[in-house]
Amino acid sequence: MEELLEILTDLHPEVDFETCDTLVDDKIIDSFDIVSIISEISEQFDVVIPAEEIIPENFNSAEALYDLIQRLEEE
């Protein structure tokens, strides 16, 4: 989780990613951010996020994103 928070904080240092759960809903992160996040996750965690997993629910919070990464790592 620490690596993920670092990736997110590098993009938006002003956001408290540990508590925010409306990143997409409140337009805190946009599609360009999501592309950057996906790229960084692929590099750091060695997982590929399939297109069908690129949905707001998976990107609304750091916790949801981390759950997605863990699920993909197990597959």
N, C-alpha and C positions, 0 to 999 in steps of 0.2 A: 504493500500500500504506500510505503514511503516513496518509492520510485515514481509511482503514479502521481502522487501529490506534487512531487518535484516537477514533473512534466507539465501538469496543469498550472502550477504557480508560475512557471517560466512564461506561459502564455498570458496569464492575467494575474499579476502579483497582488492586485487590489481585492481579489475575491477570496473569501474564506471557504475553501473547497471542502473542509472537514464538516461544515454544517449546511452548506447550501444544497438544496435538492430541487432547484428549479432552473438549472443552468440553461437548458434549451427553452423551457417555457417562458422564462423572463428575458430571453435573448442575450444572456450573458456570454454565451458562446454561440458562434454562427457556423455556417457550413464550412468556411475556410478553417476555422479552429478545429472542427471535427476531423477534417482531412489531416491536419497537422497532428492531432492527437492519435489518430489511427496509425499514421506513419511512425510516430515515436513509440507507440505501444508495440508495433510489429518489430521494431528494432530492439527495444529494451526487453520485451517479454517473449520474443520469438513465437508470436501467435499471429494468425491471419484472421481479421474480423470480416466474416462474410457479409455481403450486401444486405441480406435479410436481417442481420443483427444491427444495422445502422438505423436505429429507430430512437425517437426521443427518450423513451423509457430507459434505454441503456446509457444515455449520455446526460441525464438530468442531474446526476450526482456522482461524486467520486466513488461512493460506495457501490452504486449500480454498475459503474464502469469496471470497478475492481471485481465485482461478482461475475461480470461478463468475461473478464480476462481469466479468472480462475476456472470458469466453466469451459472455456476454449482450451486451456492448458490440459484439462483432464481428458479431452477428446482425443 
